[in-house]
């Protein structure tokens, strides 16, 4: 069985980048424009199998911002968020 492991909340990549930037005291900058449609993952099966996420989204943003501020290692790999074919 394939299960999409995502959060319960729907958040645009732009909004996530802006929120992380806010937590880091930086303004997010973007190139290009969003498409009028979005690729969304349905997390219903994941929630049914594992329950709701244990952490709110804001806590995850706080953790990522703290990690980056501390200068901890990053993977340096592309996100693939610019792809529209669903193949990551």
C-alpha positions in Angstrom: 0.0 0.0 0.0 1.3 3.5 -0.9 0.5 6.1 1.7 1.1 9.8 1.2 2.8 11.1 4.4 1.9 14.7 4.6 0.4 17.0 7.2 -3.3 17.4 7.6 -3.1 21.1 6.7 -3.0 22.4 3.1 -0.2 25.0 2.7 1.2 26.5 -0.5 5.0 26.3 -1.0 5.0 30.1 -1.3 3.3 30.5 2.1 5.6 27.9 3.7 8.7 29.8 2.4 7.3 33.1 3.6 6.6 31.7 7.1 10.0 30.2 7.4 11.6 33.4 6.2 9.6 35.3 8.8 10.9 33.1 11.5 14.5 33.6 10.2 14.1 37.4 9.9 14.4 37.2 6.1 12.1 38.0 3.2 11.5 35.0 0.9 12.2 35.8 -2.7 10.7 33.9 -5.7 11.3 33.5 -9.4 8.5 32.5 -11.7 4.8 32.2 -11.0 2.6 29.6 -9.4 0.4 27.6 -11.8 -3.3 28.1 -11.4 -3.7 24.5 -10.2 -1.9 22.7 -7.4 -0.7 19.2 -6.8 -2.1 18.1 -3.4 -1.6 14.9 -1.4 -4.6 13.3 0.3 -3.4 12.3 3.7 -6.7 10.6 4.7 -5.2 7.0 4.6 -2.1 8.2 6.5 -4.3 9.8 9.2 -6.5 6.7 9.3 -3.5 4.4 9.7 -1.2 6.5 12.0 -3.5 9.1 13.5 -3.2 12.9 13.3 0.2 14.5 13.2 1.8 14.8 16.6 3.2 18.2 16.0 1.4 21.3 14.7 2.8 22.8 11.5 4.1 25.9 13.4 6.3 23.7 15.6 7.9 22.2 12.5 8.6 25.7 11.2 10.2 26.6 14.5 12.4 23.5 14.5 13.6 24.1 10.9 14.3 27.8 11.6 16.3 26.8 14.8 18.2 24.2 12.8 19.2 26.7 10.1 20.0 29.5 12.6 22.3 27.0 14.5 24.2 26.4 11.2 23.5 22.7 11.3 24.1 20.7 8.1 21.8 20.9 5.2 21.5 18.2 2.4 21.9 20.7 -0.4 19.5 18.8 -2.6 16.9 20.3 -4.9 13.3 20.2 -3.5 11.6 19.3 -6.8 8.8 21.7 -6.0 9.0 23.2 -9.5 8.0 19.8 -11.1 4.4 19.3 -12.2 4.5 15.7 -13.3 4.2 14.1 -9.8 7.5 12.2 -10.3 9.9 13.1 -7.5 
